[in-house]
Amino acid sequence: MTTFGQWAEGARPKTLPAAVAPVLVGTGAAAAADAAHLGKAALALLVALALQVGVNYANDYSDGIRGTDENRVGPFRLVGSGSARPAAVKTAALGSFAAAGVAGAALVAWSGHWWLFAVGALAILAAWFYTGGRNPYGYRGLGEISVFVFFGLVAVAGTTYVQADRLTVTSVVAAVAIGCLACALLLVNNIRDLHTDAVSGKRTLAVTLGEQRSRMLYVLLVAAPFLIVAGLAVTGRPWGALTLLCAPLAVVTALPVVRRATGRDLIPVLKRTGLTELVFAVLLTVGLAVG
């Protein structure tokens, strides 16, 4: 019988900063427009967390039944390890998506922007078909693009929109910065699994680009948000420069990737990349709200 601890580990908590960070920053951008609403922010956070857990379980299920996880060195997998039946993991994924849908419906009704139902439906479909279905786009090197769109642009700008009833330049620029860090989180995961994914036929972006170019892209994705926020600081949001306090953490996080760490040595980098995104988001949120 699968234990609670195994279900919790299968939800991959190290990736949850990718759900928390955009909601924080979107709320900070709403505060910068004098329109922050903590109730709506809380619902947006619930949606993001449920989607993240859902996509983690969905990936566990889909990769597990394909045999992709048989030789992985990464985090614990429920199906791949034989700890849980595929049907149970699929049910957990669908349950998480249902929770996201309920919370999203409440948020849409509260905000009155009914067209956001379509955005929510697209987010759930993107989460499932990342590794699910007959032709998963995650096996075609498109995972990072989806993460940038849904855990960057949509999550940050959408969080601002449901609170402020409009998009702002600040929210869109901040969304690009957070999207870069979310992509870095997925990319380092795929760099770690590059060789086993190639053998199993999973053509992630890391497999397509090759190891050296993937490592260079990771460094660029980690560095870009600081340059983007520096631009915000120069153009009227000076408190955004608080994110520079996170720069040392970002450097320490990227060093193993630069030094060509492989396999299990990249597992801590996944955790630190998530931590970098979260700390960056907290500092940016404070900077936008104070500013």
C-alpha positions as CSV (number, residue, x, y, z in Angstrom):
1,M,0.0,0.0,0.0
2,T,1.3,3.4,-0.9
3,T,2.1,5.5,2.1
4,F,1.3,9.2,2.7
5,G,5.0,10.0,2.6
6,Q,5.3,8.4,-0.8
7,W,2.3,10.3,-2.2
8,A,3.8,13.5,-0.8
9,E,7.2,12.7,-2.4
10,G,5.5,11.8,-5.7
11,A,3.9,15.3,-5.7
12,R,7.5,16.6,-6.1
13,P,7.4,19.4,-3.5
14,K,10.7,20.8,-4.8
15,T,8.8,22.1,-7.9
16,L,6.1,23.9,-5.9
17,P,8.0,27.2,-5.9
18,A,7.1,27.4,-9.6
19,A,3.5,27.6,-8.6
20,V,3.9,30.0,-5.6
21,A,6.3,32.5,-7.3
22,P,4.1,33.8,-10.1
23,V,1.1,34.3,-7.8
24,L,3.3,36.3,-5.4
25,V,4.7,38.5,-8.2
26,G,1.3,38.9,-9.9
27,T,0.0,40.1,-6.5
28,G,2.9,42.5,-6.1
29,A,2.2,43.9,-9.6
30,A,-1.5,44.4,-8.5
31,A,-0.3,46.2,-5.4
32,A,1.9,48.4,-7.5
33,A,-1.4,49.4,-9.3
34,D,-3.1,49.9,-5.9
35,A,-5.4,47.0,-6.6
36,A,-4.1,44.0,-4.6
37,H,-6.9,41.7,-3.2
38,L,-5.6,39.0,-0.9
39,G,-8.8,36.8,-1.2
40,K,-8.4,36.6,-4.9
41,A,-4.7,36.0,-4.6
42,A,-5.3,33.1,-2.2
43,L,-7.6,31.5,-4.7
44,A,-5.1,32.0,-7.5
45,L,-2.5,30.4,-5.4
46,L,-4.7,27.3,-4.8
47,V,-5.2,27.0,-8.5
48,A,-1.5,27.2,-9.2
49,L,-0.6,24.7,-6.5
50,A,-3.3,22.2,-7.6
51,L,-2.1,22.5,-11.3
52,Q,1.5,21.9,-10.3
53,V,0.7,18.9,-8.2
54,G,-1.6,17.6,-11.0
55,V,1.0,17.9,-13.7
56,N,3.6,16.2,-11.4
57,Y,1.3,13.2,-10.9
58,A,0.3,13.2,-14.5
59,N,3.9,13.1,-15.6
60,D,4.6,10.3,-13.1
61,Y,1.7,8.3,-14.6
62,S,2.4,8.9,-18.3
63,D,6.2,8.4,-18.1
64,G,5.7,5.4,-15.8
65,I,3.4,3.5,-18.2
66,R,5.7,4.3,-21.1
67,G,8.7,2.9,-19.3
68,T,10.5,6.3,-19.5
69,D,11.2,6.3,-15.7
70,E,12.8,2.8,-15.6
71,N,16.4,4.1,-15.4
72,R,15.9,7.6,-14.0
73,V,18.3,8.9,-11.3
74,G,16.0,11.8,-10.4
75,P,13.3,12.2,-7.7
76,F,11.1,9.3,-6.5
77,R,8.4,8.2,-9.0
78,L,5.3,6.4,-7.8
79,V,4.7,4.3,-11.0
80,G,8.3,3.9,-12.0
81,S,9.2,2.5,-8.6
82,G,6.2,0.2,-8.4
83,S,5.0,1.9,-5.2
84,A,1.6,2.8,-6.6
85,R,-0.7,1.4,-9.3
86,P,-0.8,3.6,-12.5
87,A,-4.6,3.9,-12.1
88,A,-4.2,5.4,-8.6
89,V,-1.7,7.9,-9.8
90,K,-3.9,8.9,-12.7
91,T,-6.8,9.4,-10.3
92,A,-4.6,11.6,-8.1
93,A,-3.7,13.7,-11.2
94,L,-7.2,14.1,-12.3
95,G,-8.3,14.9,-8.7
96,S,-5.7,17.6,-8.6
97,F,-6.9,19.1,-11.9
98,A,-10.5,19.0,-10.6
99,A,-9.4,20.9,-7.5
100,A,-7.7,23.5,-9.7
101,G,-10.9,23.7,-11.8
102,V,-13.2,24.3,-8.8
103,A,-10.9,26.9,-7.4
104,G,-10.5,28.5,-10.8
105,A,-14.2,28.6,-11.3
106,A,-14.7,30.4,-8.0
107,L,-12.0,32.9,-9.0
108,V,-13.5,33.5,-12.4
109,A,-17.0,34.0,-10.8
110,W,-15.6,36.4,-8.2
111,S,-13.6,38.4,-10.8
112,G,-16.5,38.4,-13.3
113,H,-14.1,37.7,-16.2
114,W,-15.8,34.7,-17.7
115,W,-13.5,34.3,-20.7
116,L,-10.8,33.1,-18.2
117,F,-12.6,29.8,-18.1
118,A,-11.0,29.1,-21.5
119,V,-7.6,30.0,-20.2
120,G,-8.1,27.6,-17.3
121,A,-9.2,24.8,-19.6
122,L,-6.1,25.3,-21.8
123,A,-3.9,25.2,-18.7
124,I,-5.3,21.8,-17.6
125,L,-5.0,20.4,-21.2
126,A,-1.4,21.6,-21.4
127,A,-0.7,20.0,-18.0
128,W,-2.1,16.6,-19.1
129,F,-0.7,16.5,-22.7
130,Y,2.8,17.5,-21.6
131,T,3.6,13.8,-21.2
132,G,0.1,12.3,-21.7
133,G,-1.8,11.2,-24.8
134,R,-0.4,9.6,-28.0
135,N,1.8,12.5,-29.0
136,P,2.9,14.4,-25.8
137,Y,4.5,17.7,-26.6
138,G,7.0,17.3,-23.8
139,Y,8.6,14.5,-25.9
140,R,9.1,17.0,-28.7
141,G,11.1,19.6,-26.9
142,L,8.2,22.0,-26.2
143,G,7.9,21.6,-22.4
144,E,9.9,24.8,-21.6
145,I,7.7,26.9,-23.9
146,S,4.6,25.6,-22.2
147,V,6.1,26.3,-18.7
148,F,7.1,29.8,-19.8
149,V,3.6,30.5,-21.1
150,F,1.5,29.0,-18.2
151,F,3.8,29.3,-15.2
152,G,5.2,32.7,-16.4
153,L,3.0,34.8,-18.6
154,V,-0.4,33.4,-17.7
155,A,0.2,32.9,-14.0
156,V,1.7,36.3,-13.2
157,A,-0.3,38.5,-15.6
158,G,-3.5,36.5,-14.8
159,T,-3.0,37.0,-11.1
160,T,-2.7,40.7,-11.6
161,Y,-5.6,40.8,-14.0
162,V,-8.2,39.1,-11.7
163,Q,-7.2,41.6,-8.9
164,A,-6.7,44.8,-10.9
165,D,-9.2,44.1,-13.8
166,R,-6.5,45.1,-16.2
167,L,-3.0,44.1,-17.3
168,T,-0.1,46.4,-16.5
169,V,3.3,46.7,-18.2
170,T,4.9,45.9,-14.9
171,S,3.0,42.6,-14.6
172,V,3.9,41.5,-18.1
173,V,7.6,42.4,-17.7
174,A,7.7,40.6,-14.3
175,A,5.9,37.6,-15.9
176,V,8.7,37.2,-18.4
177,A,11.3,37.2,-15.6
178,I,9.4,34.6,-13.6
179,G,8.8,32.5,-16.8
180,C,12.6,32.4,-17.3
181,L,13.2,30.9,-13.9
182,A,10.3,28.4,-14.3
183,C,11.9,27.3,-17.5
184,A,15.3,26.9,-15.8
185,L,13.6,24.7,-13.2
186,L,12.4,22.3,-15.9
187,L,15.5,22.5,-18.0
188,V,17.9,21.5,-15.2
189,N,15.6,18.5,-14.5
190,N,15.9,17.6,-18.2
191,I,19.6,18.1,-18.3
192,R,19.9,15.6,-15.4
193,D,17.8,13.0,-17.4
194,L,19.3,13.9,-20.8
195,H,21.0,10.6,-21.5
196,T,18.2,8.3,-20.2
197,D,15.6,10.4,-22.0
198,A,17.5,10.1,-25.2
199,V,17.7,6.3,-24.9
200,S,13.9,6.1,-24.1
201,G,13.0,8.3,-27.1
202,K,11.9,11.3,-25.0
203,R,13.1,14.3,-27.1
204,T,13.2,17.0,-24.5
205,L,14.7,20.4,-25.2
206,A,17.9,19.3,-23.5
207,V,18.1,16.2,-25.7
208,T,17.5,18.3,-28.8
209,L,20.0,21.0,-28.0
210,G,22.7,18.7,-26.5
211,E,24.3,18.9,-23.2
212,Q,26.7,21.9,-23.7
213,R,24.1,24.2,-25.2
214,S,21.5,23.2,-22.6
215,R,23.8,24.2,-19.8
216,M,24.5,27.5,-21.5
217,L,20.7,28.1,-21.9
218,Y,20.2,27.3,-18.2
219,V,22.7,29.9,-17.2
220,L,21.0,32.4,-19.5
221,L,17.6,31.6,-18.0
222,V,18.8,32.2,-14.5
223,A,20.6,35.4,-15.3
224,A,18.0,37.0,-17.5
225,P,15.5,37.8,-14.8
226,F,18.0,40.0,-13.0
227,L,18.6,42.0,-16.2
228,I,14.9,42.3,-16.8
229,V,14.2,43.6,-13.3
230,A,17.2,46.0,-13.6
231,G,15.3,47.4,-16.6
232,L,12.2,47.8,-14.5
233,A,14.2,49.6,-11.8
234,V,15.7,52.1,-14.3
235,T,12.2,52.8,-15.8
236,G,10.4,53.7,-12.6
237,R,10.3,50.6,-10.3
238,P,13.5,51.2,-8.3
239,W,12.5,48.9,-5.4
240,G,12.6,46.0,-7.9
241,A,16.4,46.2,-7.4
242,L,15.8,44.3,-4.2
243,T,16.0,41.1,-6.3
244,L,19.8,41.7,-6.6
245,L,20.0,40.3,-3.0
246,C,19.1,37.0,-4.6
247,A,22.0,37.1,-7.1
248,P,24.5,35.3,-4.8
249,L,22.0,32.4,-4.4
250,A,21.5,32.3,-8.2
251,V,25.3,32.1,-8.8
252,V,25.7,29.3,-6.3
253,T,22.8,27.5,-7.8
254,A,24.2,27.7,-11.4
255,L,27.8,26.7,-10.6
256,P,27.3,22.9,-10.6
257,V,25.6,23.2,-14.0
258,V,28.6,25.3,-15.3
259,R,31.0,22.8,-13.8
260,R,29.3,20.0,-15.7
261,A,27.7,18.1,-12.8
262,T,25.6,15.2,-14.0
263,G,23.1,12.6,-12.7
264,R,22.4,12.7,-9.0
265,D,24.7,15.6,-8.5
266,L,22.1,17.7,-10.3
267,I,19.3,16.7,-7.9
268,P,20.2,19.5,-5.3
269,V,20.4,22.0,-8.2
270,L,16.7,21.3,-8.9
271,K,15.9,22.2,-5.3
272,R,18.1,25.3,-5.3
273,T,16.7,26.5,-8.6
274,G,13.2,26.4,-7.1
275,L,14.5,28.2,-4.0
276,T,16.1,30.9,-6.2
277,E,12.8,31.4,-8.1
278,L,10.9,31.7,-4.8
279,V,13.4,34.1,-3.1
280,F,13.5,36.2,-6.3
281,A,9.7,36.3,-6.4
282,V,9.5,37.3,-2.7
283,L,12.0,40.1,-3.1
284,L,10.3,41.3,-6.4
285,T,6.9,41.2,-4.7
286,V,8.1,43.3,-1.8
287,G,9.8,45.8,-4.2
288,L,6.7,46.2,-6.3
289,A,4.4,46.6,-3.3
290,V,6.7,49.1,-1.6
291,G,7.3,51.0,-4.7
